[in-house]
Amino acid sequence: MTQRSLTEQTSAVESADTNELIRKLWLNADCVCFDVDSTVCTDEAIDELAKFQQVGSLVEAITRNAMGGNMSFRTALQARLNLIKPTLQSLQQFLIHHPSELTDGISKLISVLHERQIPVYLITGGFHSIVDPVAEQLNIPVANVFANRLLFNPDGSYAGFDENEMTSDSGGKGLVVEYLKKKYNYKRLIMIGDGATDMEANADGFIGFGGNITREKVRDSAPWFVNSFYELIDEFRHDSIDSLTQTNVHHQHIPTKRFSTEIKAN
């Protein structure tokens, strides 16, 4: 066996081990955090808002520049919003005519997590005014939404955004994860998202999502990458079936002793 073959084989084994670990962590998660744009929802809200304000191509150019690492997230956000200039009235019209579209399977997945009494959070570089209605639709407390907040003047004109929000600058998602872990003592916090910022948020476990858009860096680096939320739902179902099967086998060996088959939430 050549050195290259040995290295590739070792890498494959390590990858399989990492995948197994993240799957076990998923089954025992005590907190799950989701990105919103292109993950919980099918599109990128700021791009859609820019199109609504007739500055779509200009804003997309800034987004590409920011993704290339040429400017901080806050600088890019400020530049894009200065172009969009959303007024309170135009934002309300946007929400009426362009409500956020949920990704297939997300409602069911979050219902399953709630049934298991696992806290769910939304962490995004988007805006409360757009994301909060999504949270309400998914029965996620608005207090569990970490997003940016648009500011308006008394006449409804655009005044900026709240720079005190953790998500308003580079590394913001990592700050939120750190805050949640310290405040609630979460030990098995999972982050799910489509982007590199989600993967770099320092969660205990990361699951890459490619159901709306596949980003190669995330697909190639994530310990577990899924294209559908039903894959995550099925993981819970298979675990429940395995647990029930093991319990039934146990009954056959020791028929005089009763065992509870209740599946307790972690």
Secondary structure as the mmCIF struct_conf table of DSSP 4:
data_model
#
loop_
_struct_conf.conf_type_id
_struct_conf.id
_struct_conf.beg_label_comp_id
_struct_conf.beg_label_asym_id
_struct_conf.beg_label_seq_id
_struct_conf.end_label_comp_id
_struct_conf.end_label_asym_id
_struct_conf.end_label_seq_id
HELX_RH_AL_P HELX_RH_AL_P1 GLN A 3 LEU A 27
TURN_TY1_P TURN_TY1_P1 ASN A 28 ASN A 28
BEND BEND1 ASP A 30 ASP A 30
STRN STRN1 CYS A 31 PHE A 34
HELX_RH_PI_P HELX_RH_PI_P1 VAL A 36 VAL A 40
STRN STRN2 CYS A 41 CYS A 41
BEND BEND2 THR A 42 ASP A 43
HELX_RH_AL_P HELX_RH_AL_P2 ALA A 45 PHE A 52
TURN_TY1_P TURN_TY1_P2 GLN A 53 GLN A 54
HELX_RH_AL_P HELX_RH_AL_P3 GLY A 56 MET A 67
TURN_TY1_P TURN_TY1_P3 GLY A 68 GLY A 69
BEND BEND3 ASN A 70 MET A 71
HELX_RH_AL_P HELX_RH_AL_P4 PHE A 73 ILE A 84
HELX_RH_AL_P HELX_RH_AL_P5 LEU A 88 HIS A 97
BEND BEND4 HIS A 98 HIS A 98
HELX_LH_PP_P HELX_LH_PP_P1 PRO A 99 GLU A 101
STRN STRN3 LEU A 102 LEU A 102
HELX_LH_PP_P HELX_LH_PP_P2 THR A 103 THR A 103
TURN_TY1_P TURN_TY1_P4 ASP A 104 GLY A 105
HELX_RH_AL_P HELX_RH_AL_P6 ILE A 106 GLU A 115
TURN_TY1_P TURN_TY1_P5 ARG A 116 GLN A 117
STRN STRN4 VAL A 120 PHE A 127
HELX_RH_AL_P HELX_RH_AL_P7 HIS A 128 GLN A 137
TURN_TY1_P TURN_TY1_P6 LEU A 138 ASN A 139
HELX_RH_3T_P HELX_RH_3T_P1 VAL A 142 ASN A 144
STRN STRN5 VAL A 145 ASN A 148
STRN STRN6 LEU A 150 PHE A 152
TURN_TY1_P TURN_TY1_P7 PRO A 154 ASP A 155
BEND BEND5 GLY A 156 GLY A 156
STRN STRN7 TYR A 158 PHE A 161
TURN_TY1_P TURN_TY1_P8 GLU A 163 ASN A 164
BEND BEND6 GLU A 165 GLU A 165
HELX_RH_3T_P HELX_RH_3T_P2 MET A 166 SER A 168
BEND BEND7 ASP A 169 ASP A 169
TURN_TY1_P TURN_TY1_P9 SER A 170 GLY A 171
HELX_RH_AL_P HELX_RH_AL_P8 GLY A 172 TYR A 184
BEND BEND8 LYS A 187 ARG A 188
STRN STRN8 LEU A 189 GLY A 193
BEND BEND9 ASP A 194 GLY A 195
HELX_RH_AL_P HELX_RH_AL_P9 ALA A 196 MET A 199
TURN_TY1_P TURN_TY1_P10 GLU A 200 GLU A 200
BEND BEND10 ALA A 201 ALA A 201
BEND BEND11 ASP A 204 ASP A 204
STRN STRN9 GLY A 205 PHE A 209
BEND BEND12 GLY A 211 ASN A 212
HELX_RH_AL_P HELX_RH_AL_P10 GLU A 216 SER A 221
BEND BEND13 PRO A 223 TRP A 224
STRN STRN10 PHE A 225 VAL A 226
BEND BEND14 ASN A 227 ASN A 227
HELX_RH_AL_P HELX_RH_AL_P11 PHE A 229 HIS A 253
TURN_TY1_P TURN_TY1_P11 PRO A 255 THR A 256
BEND BEND15 LYS A 257 LYS A 257
#
